[in-house]
Amino acid sequence: MLPALLACVLLFTGCENRDPEKTETVRVGVAIYQQNDTFISNVVQEMERLAREKEGESLLKINLSIADGQSNQTLQMEQVDRFLDWGCDVLCVNMVDRTAAAVIVDKAEEAGVPVIFFNRQPVEEDLQRWEKAYYVGPRGEQSGIFQGQIVWEQWQEDRERVDRNGDGVLQYVMLEGEPSHQDALLRTEYSIKTLTNAGVLVEKLASDTANWNRGQAAAKMSQWHQEFGSQIEAVFANNDDMALGAIDVLLEAGVAPEEMPVIVGVDATAPALEAMAAGTLSGTVQNAKEMPQVLMDLALSLYAGEDPAQAADLTAEHYVWLPYREVNRENFRSFQEE
């Protein structure tokens, strides 16, 4: 894809005269739901690195502008409007509220600006509103399935340690991302469904929303630890930040790593992998490491007027599905080395 893109750019800049001042400027507006989200922050940082790298490989100047929606959909919509007024060539949106997708697609179509949603999937009908609307991200249910598999593997391998009261039932608590957020709903559903489908009996002691936030998760876990104590045999968290919040509480309460319940998250962030090395986090799921690369490749392809299918593996003309990967005690060090 990149050679074709560079050829296209050179046609505009004049390949016979490689004057460094004669560059094409690509304006990419990136609207994210919350800068404080560890995974999203990592995606943005990698996009910025890739932009600098691609500038060094070509005559392109990539103007990557980031806007933090601060979990406020009204604010994010204003940021989208500013990007379009600014004259951005491609719009990338990690939505605060997925129900806002239709309005964003309509605004982008009116401005003639391709829009790529990422990590928060719009409903299919919204993407179908315009041929230049796309989604890049993983399938939410896959991460829940991997979480369930990690817990099932430990249930099988070390039943006596995991099943603390020996009743043959896994007592668990669930830290959920956001109300109505598709990934949160799917991770919550499929993590437990994977266990029950494998024949594991489960009992939910408590569940609550912690909005992907480490501090909020710690507050919830503190309440549950006081109420249930060692009855908690597993902690499912819809992301790593919330899993780490639960671990913070247990460590502060003096619980040794080997005495902790099974705790699983999603994202495979650096702090989560460090927690695995410390023996406090039982496992996690890597959240589409390829996302920044695919976003940049697709954005530049759309800017160049290429067929986006040349830049990414499109499904149903609008979707680029990225794989999750299970991170467990046997393989987590290989993820630290990546």
N, C-alpha and C positions, 0 to 999 in steps of 0.2 A: 504494500500500500504506500509506504513512505516514498519509494522512488517515483511512483506515479504522481504523488502529491508534489514532490520537489520539481518534477518536470513541469507540472501545471504552474507552479509558482514562478519558475524561471521564464516561462512564456510571457508572464506579465512584467517581470522585472528586467528582462532582456538578458538572455544567457550569453550574448557575445560581450557583455560588459559587466563584470562582476564587481561593480562599485559597491562597497559595503553600505553606502548611504542609500542605495536604491533597494529598499527592502519592502516587502509586503507586511503590513501589520494586521494580525488576526486578533480580533477582540472577542474574548470568551468570558461571559459572565457566569459566575458560579454562586448560586444561592443555596446556602445550607441551613438546616433547621436549627443547629446549635453547635457553636464552635467548641464548647466544653466537652462534647462527646468525644471520647478518646479515639474511637475508630474513625469517625468523620474527620477529626483533626488530622489523623494520619493520612487519610485519603487526600485531603487538600494539600498537605505538605509534599506528598509524593507527586501530585499534579504540578505543583510549582517547580519541583526538581526536574520533572520531565519536560516542562516548558523551556527551562533554561538549556537542557540538553539538546532539544530539537532546534532551538535557536542556533546553537553552535554547529549543528549539522547542515544548516540551510541558510537561505537569505530571508527566512521568515523572522519577523519580530512578533512574539506572542504576548499579548497584553492580557494577562489572566487576572481578573478582578473578583475578589471574594467578598460576599456579603453574609453576615451572621444574622439569621432570623430570630435568634434568642427565644426560640419556641413560641413565637408570636406570628400567626398566619397573616394578620393585617400588616405587620411590619414587613414580612417577606414579600407580600404582594406589592408593596410600595417599592421594594428593592428590585423586583422583577420589572416594574414600570420604568425605573431609572435605568436599568440595563438596556431596555429596549429604546428608551429615549437617547441613550448614549450611543446607540448605533452598533450594539454588539453583533457579531457575525453568527455566534452560536450561544445558546443559553443552556446551562446545566443546572438542574434543580433537584435538590434533596429536600422534599417538602416537609413543612411543619405539619400540615394536615392534608392527607391524601385526597380528601374530597374537594380540594381546591384545584385539582389537576385540570378539570374541564375549562375553567376560567383562564388558567395559564396557557393551555394549548390554544385557545381562541385568541388570546393576546399575541402569542408568538406567530400564529398564522396570519393575523392582520398585519403584523410587522414584517412578515416574510422571513422570520428567523427560526431555523431548526431548533427544537428543544429536546434535550436528553434528560429524562428523569433518572435518578439513581438511588439505589438502596431503600427507597420507599416507593413501592409499586402502586401506580394508579390502577383504577379499575379498567378493564379491557375497553369498555365503551368510550372512555375518555381518550385513550391512546388512538382509537380508531377515528377520532374526529378530524385528524389531519395526517397526511402521509409522511410528514417530516417530524412526527413526534415519536420518541423512542424511550425504551426503558432498559437500563443496564443494572443488573443485580442478580443475586442468587434467589433460589426458590426457598421461601421461608420454612416450609415443612421439612426440608432436608436438614436444616440445622437442629430442629427438634428431634428428628430421628437419630441423628448422631449423638445428641445429649442422652437420649434414652439408651442407646447402645453402650455408651461409656458406663452408665450406671449399671446396666444389665451385666456387663463384663465383670465389674467389681462385685456385684451380687453373686455371680457364679463362682468367681475365683476366691472370694474371701467372705463367704456368707456369715460366718460367726462374728466377724468384726463389724460388718455393715448392719446386720440384723441384731441390733444391740439387745433387744428384749426377747429374742428368740421365738417370736410369735409367727414367723413365716410371712409377715406383712411388712412392706416398706412404708414407714411413716415419713412424710415429706412436707416441706413448705415450698412455696413458689413465689419468687420475686418477678413480677411482670413489668414489661416496659411501659407502655401507655395504653389507656383505655381505647379500644377500637383500632389500634395500630395493627395492621395485618401481620407483620412479622411476629409481634408479641403474641397475638392470638394463635398463630400457627405453631410457634415454638412451644407455647404452653400446652396446646392440644397434643402435638405429635410426640413430645418427649414422654408424656405419660402413656399415650396410646402404644408407643413402641414397647414399653415395659409390659403392659397388660396383654398385648398381642403375643408376647413371649411367655406368658403364663405367670408373671409376677403379680401377686396381690399387693395393692397399694391402698394407703389411707392418707388423705390430705388433712394435715393438721391446720394449715392456714395458707392463705395467699393474699397478696395485695399488690397494688401498683407502686412502683418506685421510680417511674419515669426515666429509666436508664441511668439513674444517678447514684453514685457511690454513697453519698451522705444520706440520701433518702432511704436507700437500702439498709444502711447501718441502723437507722432509726427503727425500721420495721423489724430487723433481725434482733435488735436489743429487746423489743417487746416480746418477740416469740421465744427468745432464749430464756427470759425470765419466766414465761408461762409454761413452756414445754421442756426446757433444759435438754437432757440427754435423750428424751423421747424422739427428738429430731434425728432421723437417720439419713436424710438426704436434703440438700438445698438445690433446687433448680432456679437458675437465674437467667433471664432472657438475654443478658449480655455480661461481659466480664466485669465492667465497672460495678454492677450490682453484686456479683459474686464476691468481689473484693471487699465491698462494704460489709457483707456477711462475715467474711474472714476477719475483718478489723474488729468486729464485736467479739468474736470468739477468742481472738488473741488477747484482747484487753481483759477478757474474763478469765484469762489464765488457762485456756484450753490448749493442750499441746497438739501439734500437728497430727500425731498418730491417734489422737482421741477425737478428732473432728469428724463430723458426718461427711458423707460423700458430697462434694460441692462441684457443680458444673456451671460453666458460662458459655458465652459465644463471643467471638472476635479474634481470639488469640493475640491480644495486645501484648506488648513487651512486659508491662507489669503483671499480666496474667501468667505469662510464661515463667517469670521470676517466682511467682507464687507456686507454680507447679514444681519448680526446682527446690523450693523450700518445703514442699510436701503438704502445703495447705490447700491448694486447689487440685481437685482430682482429675479434671479434664476440661477441655474447651473445644470450640469448633472454629477453624479459621474462616473468616468472613471475606471471601472473594478477594484475595490478594491482588488479583489481576485488574481490579476495578479502575484504579487511576490510569493504567496503561490503556485499557479499552476506551475509557472516556476521552483521553487525549487523541487516540487514533481515530475514533469516530468523529470527534469534533473537527479535527483537521481535514478529514475526508469530506465531511459535509461542507466545510468552508471552500474546499477546492472543487465542489460540484461533482464529486465522484459518486459512484454507486456505493452506498454505505455497506453493502454486503461484501465489498472487497476489503473493508477495514475490520469487520467484525462478523461473527457467526450469527446472522440474524435468523430468528424464528418468527414465522407469521408476519414478516416484514417490519415488525416493531420491537421485538424483544431480543436482547442479548443476555442469555442466561449464563451465569458464572457459577462454578462449583464451590461448594463448601468442602472442607477437609477435616476429618476427625483428628483431634490432638489428644493423645492419651499419655500414660506414664512411660510407655515404650518408645514413643517417637517424638516427644516434645522438644528434645534437645536439637533435633534436626531443624525444627522451626525456629529455634533461637539463632541458628547459624545462617538463616536465609537473609 
